[in-house]
Amino acid sequence: MNPVTRSLPSKTLSHIRRMALLPALSLLLLTAACGQSASNSSTESSSPAASSQPAAESSSAPASKLTLMLDWYPNAVHSFLYAAQDQGYFAAQGLDVDIQMPADTNDALKLAAAGKIDLALSYQPQVLMARGEQIPVKSIASIVRHPLAHLMAPEGGSIKTPKDLEGKSVGYSSIPLYEEAVKTMVKADGGDPAKVQFVDVGYDLIPAVSTGQTDAIMGGFINHEQLLLQKEGHPVVSINPADYGVPDYSELVLVASDEGIEKHKEDFTKFLTAMREGQKFVQEHPDEALSILMKHEDKTAPLDADIEKQSLNILLPLMDAGSEPFGTQDPASWDKVRQWLIDSSLLTEDIKAEDAFVNL
């Protein structure tokens, strides 16, 4: 077995993204999506930093309970959530937040739409595609504001720009979004997408490129696969799809159901306040934030502390909203992603961008 493959957890990231971005199931299935999910909720830290935080808004009033389902197992991108929990920011807003890991990576949107959980982490294109399947969910915050899934090819090889893929093979994991992204990139670079060979490598993106099974891969994440490949002696160059015609979409967004937003708008607004405090803590105390994260490591998916540290360094600038509060969403981004999905035949014209997101 390839050493890179051994370094991956039992659920590879490519598998996660494949499941997460497959066309959404019908609403009939939503009501049955009540399977058990492994909980990663934790008790508050007794550290001095946590004890110094303000008490909940009303010590006599019971905390409002919210359930949040992650997109994958706990890792660096979720540090702001665990910091908000550990440092008492959720409690200060009168919230009791249960952070859960999905038993199946396609659970989060389904369970949110069905009212089984309150909040979920998902992906901007998927939210629009879910609306196209009449699944009533909206994004309420942009978490990672730029693509993490890049086109990757061996460092020092012949592929320098997307046009170089003519006559070459690209491994991907059956996700139409990734195939369309490559076609867009090649065309934008002056190449002919019809001359690119697409190879469905299933869950095995890393071995596909490390063993030369394919000339490049699409769907590997710069804060995960790229780091693992580098660590195992297979460095790759990564090409950002946003540099070649693909809209600069948000890789990760916070999602709730239409009904949930109507019923729990006040609590969700408080959640956003607390998560912003959590992100500020991560920015100011990255090492401590990673230490908090490591306490929530899932036994089925052990974390590599060095990889997570590198990952956080990559993520922080991509999560920065500039002069706007962390999580603020740009309407223009949603318009551009919607139009690209329509142009790629992944969405119909009747789906409107404004129905897929809201800034609370």
C-alpha positions in Angstrom: 0.0 0.0 0.0 1.2 3.5 -0.8 2.5 5.3 2.3 0.3 8.3 1.5 -2.7 6.1 1.6 -1.8 4.7 5.0 -1.6 8.2 6.4 -5.2 8.9 5.5 -8.1 8.3 8.0 -10.6 5.6 7.3 -12.9 8.2 5.7 -10.8 9.9 3.1 -11.5 13.6 2.2 -12.2 12.7 -1.4 -15.0 10.3 -0.1 -16.4 13.1 2.0 -16.5 15.5 -0.9 -18.0 12.9 -3.2 -20.8 12.2 -0.9 -21.4 15.8 0.0 -21.7 17.0 -3.5 -23.7 14.2 -5.1 -27.1 15.4 -6.2 -29.4 15.8 -3.2 -32.0 13.0 -2.4 -35.7 13.7 -2.7 -37.6 15.3 0.1 -39.3 12.0 0.7 -36.1 10.6 2.0 -35.5 13.6 4.3 -38.0 12.4 6.8 -36.2 9.1 7.1 -32.8 10.7 7.6 -32.8 10.4 11.4 -29.9 8.1 11.9 -27.6 8.3 14.9 -24.7 10.7 14.6 -21.5 10.4 16.7 -21.5 13.4 19.1 -18.4 15.4 19.6 -19.9 17.8 22.1 -17.7 18.6 25.0 -17.8 20.1 28.5 -16.5 23.6 29.0 -12.8 24.0 29.8 -11.8 24.9 33.3 -8.9 26.9 32.1 -8.4 30.4 33.4 -9.2 31.8 29.9 -12.6 30.0 30.0 -13.4 31.0 33.6 -12.7 34.7 32.9 -15.5 34.8 30.3 -18.7 36.6 31.0 -21.6 34.5 32.4 -24.6 33.7 30.2 -27.0 36.5 29.5 -29.3 35.4 32.3 -28.1 33.0 35.0 -31.6 32.2 35.9 -32.9 31.5 32.3 -32.1 28.1 30.8 -29.7 28.1 27.9 -31.2 27.7 24.4 -30.0 24.4 23.0 -28.7 24.2 19.4 -27.3 21.3 17.5 -24.6 21.8 14.9 -23.5 19.0 12.5 -20.0 19.3 11.0 -19.2 18.5 7.4 -16.5 16.0 8.3 -14.6 14.8 11.4 -13.2 17.6 13.6 -10.1 19.3 12.0 -8.5 22.7 11.8 -11.3 24.4 9.9 -13.6 23.8 12.9 -11.2 25.4 15.5 -13.4 28.5 15.9 -16.3 26.4 17.0 -14.4 24.5 19.6 -12.8 27.7 20.8 -16.2 29.3 21.2 -17.4 26.4 23.2 -14.2 26.0 25.3 -13.8 29.7 26.0 -17.5 30.2 27.0 -18.6 32.4 24.1 -21.6 30.3 23.4 -22.6 30.2 27.1 -22.2 34.0 27.3 -24.8 34.2 24.6 -27.2 31.9 26.5 -26.6 29.0 24.2 -25.9 25.3 24.8 -24.3 24.1 21.5 -24.0 20.4 20.8 -21.4 19.9 18.1 -21.9 16.6 16.2 -19.9 14.6 13.6 -22.1 13.1 10.8 -22.4 9.3 10.8 -22.7 9.8 7.0 -21.3 12.8 5.3 -24.5 13.4 3.3 -26.5 13.7 6.6 -26.0 17.3 7.5 -28.1 19.1 4.8 -30.8 16.4 5.0 -31.1 16.5 8.7 -31.2 20.3 8.8 -33.9 20.4 6.1 -35.9 17.8 8.1 -35.6 19.8 11.3 -33.5 17.1 13.1 -30.6 19.4 13.6 -30.5 23.2 13.8 -27.3 24.1 11.9 -24.9 22.3 9.5 -21.7 23.0 7.7 -21.9 22.5 4.0 -20.7 24.0 0.7 -21.9 27.0 -1.3 -22.5 25.2 -4.6 -24.3 22.4 -2.8 -26.7 24.7 -1.1 -27.8 26.1 -4.5 -28.1 22.6 -5.9 -30.1 21.5 -2.9 -32.5 24.4 -3.6 -32.8 23.0 -7.1 -34.0 19.7 -5.5 -36.6 21.6 -3.5 -34.7 21.1 -0.2 -35.5 24.2 1.9 -32.0 25.2 3.3 -30.2 28.5 3.3 -26.6 29.6 4.1 -26.4 32.0 7.0 -22.6 32.5 7.0 -19.6 32.1 4.8 -16.9 30.2 6.8 -14.2 29.5 4.2 -14.6 32.2 1.6 -12.5 30.7 -1.2 -12.1 27.3 -2.9 -10.0 24.7 -1.1 -10.4 22.1 -3.9 -7.7 22.8 -6.4 -6.3 21.1 -9.5 -3.2 19.3 -8.5 -0.3 17.9 -10.6 3.2 16.6 -9.7 5.7 19.3 -8.9 8.3 19.7 -11.7 6.0 18.0 -14.3 4.7 19.2 -17.6 1.4 20.6 -16.2 1.9 24.2 -15.3 -1.5 25.7 -16.3 -4.9 24.1 -17.1 -4.2 24.2 -20.9 -1.4 21.7 -20.3 -4.1 19.1 -19.5 -4.8 18.6 -23.2 -4.0 15.0 -23.9 -3.6 14.3 -20.2 -5.7 12.5 -17.7 -7.4 14.0 -14.6 -8.5 11.9 -11.7 -11.7 12.9 -10.0 -14.3 11.3 -7.7 -17.4 11.2 -9.9 -18.5 14.7 -8.8 -20.0 16.6 -11.7 -18.9 19.9 -10.1 -15.3 19.0 -10.3 -15.5 17.8 -13.9 -17.2 21.0 -14.9 -14.6 23.0 -13.0 -11.7 21.4 -15.0 -13.5 22.0 -18.3 -14.1 25.7 -17.3 -10.4 26.1 -16.3 -9.0 24.5 -19.5 -11.3 26.6 -21.7 -10.4 29.8 -19.8 -6.8 29.0 -20.4 -7.3 28.7 -24.1 -7.4 24.9 -24.2 -9.9 22.4 -25.5 -11.7 20.6 -22.7 -12.6 17.8 -25.1 -9.0 16.8 -25.2 -8.9 16.1 -21.5 -9.4 12.5 -20.3 -11.4 12.2 -17.0 -10.8 9.2 -14.9 -13.1 8.3 -12.0 -10.7 7.2 -9.3 -13.3 6.9 -6.6 -12.0 7.7 -3.2 -8.3 7.4 -4.2 -7.3 10.8 -5.3 -4.0 10.7 -3.4 -2.7 7.4 -4.8 -4.0 8.4 -8.3 -1.5 11.2 -8.5 1.3 9.8 -6.3 1.6 6.6 -8.3 1.1 8.2 -11.8 -2.2 6.5 -12.4 -3.4 9.9 -13.6 -1.5 13.0 -14.6 -3.4 15.3 -12.3 -6.3 15.3 -9.8 -9.2 17.6 -9.2 -10.9 17.7 -5.8 -7.9 17.5 -3.5 -7.9 20.1 -0.8 -4.9 22.4 -0.3 -5.2 22.2 3.4 -5.3 18.4 3.4 -4.4 16.3 0.4 -1.7 18.7 -0.7 -0.1 18.7 2.8 -0.3 14.9 3.0 1.3 14.5 -0.4 4.1 16.9 0.5 4.7 15.0 3.8 5.0 11.7 2.0 7.4 12.9 -0.6 5.0 13.6 -3.5 4.9 17.4 -3.7 2.3 18.8 -6.1 1.6 22.2 -7.6 -2.0 23.4 -7.0 -3.9 25.6 -9.5 -6.8 27.6 -8.0 -10.0 27.2 -10.1 -10.9 30.8 -9.3 -7.9 31.9 -11.3 -9.3 30.3 -14.4 -13.0 31.1 -14.9 -14.6 29.3 -11.9 -16.3 31.7 -9.5 -14.5 32.4 -6.3 -17.0 30.3 -4.3 -17.1 29.7 -0.5 -15.8 26.3 0.2 -17.6 26.1 3.6 -20.8 27.7 4.7 -23.1 27.5 7.7 -26.6 26.3 6.8 -30.0 26.2 8.4 -33.5 25.3 7.2 -35.9 28.0 6.0 -38.2 27.0 8.9 -35.4 27.0 11.4 -34.3 30.5 10.4 -37.8 31.8 10.9 -38.2 30.1 14.3 -34.7 30.6 15.8 -33.4 33.8 14.2 -32.5 35.3 17.5 -30.6 32.3 18.7 -28.8 32.0 15.3 -27.8 35.6 15.5 -26.4 34.9 19.0 -24.6 31.9 17.6 -22.9 34.1 14.9 -21.8 36.5 17.6 -20.2 33.7 19.6 -18.6 32.1 16.6 -17.0 35.4 15.6 -15.5 35.6 19.1 -14.3 32.1 18.6 -12.6 33.0 15.3 -11.0 36.0 16.9 -9.6 33.8 19.6 -8.2 31.4 16.9 -6.5 34.3 15.1 -4.9 35.7 18.2 -4.1 32.3 19.9 -3.6 29.8 17.1 -1.5 27.3 19.1 -4.0 27.3 22.0 -6.9 26.9 19.6 -5.2 23.9 18.0 -4.6 22.4 21.5 -8.4 22.8 22.2 -9.1 21.2 18.8 -6.9 18.2 19.6 -9.0 17.5 22.7 -11.9 16.8 20.3 -10.1 14.5 18.0 -12.3 11.6 16.8 -10.8 8.2 17.5 -11.9 7.0 14.1 -10.0 9.8 12.4 -6.9 10.7 14.4 -5.3 14.1 13.7 -1.7 14.9 12.8 -0.8 17.9 14.9 1.7 19.2 12.3 -0.7 18.8 9.4 -3.4 20.6 11.3 -1.0 23.5 12.2 -0.1 23.9 8.5 -3.8 23.6 7.6 -4.8 26.4 10.0 -2.1 28.7 8.5 -3.6 28.1 5.1 -7.2 28.5 6.3 -7.0 31.7 8.3 -6.5 34.1 5.4 -9.1 32.3 3.4 -11.7 32.8 6.2 -10.9 36.5 6.6 -13.9 38.7 5.6 -11.7 41.9 5.7 -13.6 44.9 7.0 -16.8 42.9 7.3 -17.6 40.6 10.3 -16.5 37.0 10.0 -19.1 35.0 8.2 -20.6 37.9 6.2 -21.8 36.7 2.8 -21.4 38.6 -0.5 -24.5 38.6 -2.7 -22.4 39.0 -5.8 -20.6 35.7 -5.0 -24.0 33.9 -4.9 -25.1 35.4 -8.2 -21.8 34.3 -9.9 -21.9 30.8 -8.5 -25.6 30.4 -9.5 -24.8 31.5 -13.1 -21.8 29.2 -13.4 -23.9 26.2 -12.2 -26.6 27.1 -14.7 -24.0 27.5 -17.5 -22.6 24.1 -16.5 -26.1 22.5 -16.6 -26.0 21.7 -12.9 -28.8 24.1 -12.0 -32.0 25.4 -13.6 -32.8 29.1 -14.3 -35.7 29.2 -11.8 -33.4 28.8 -8.8 -32.6 32.3 -7.4 -29.5 33.2 -5.5 -31.4 35.3 -3.0 -33.3 32.2 -1.9 -30.1 30.3 -1.0 -28.6 32.6 1.6 -29.4 35.3 4.1 -27.2 37.6 6.2 -28.7 37.7 9.7 
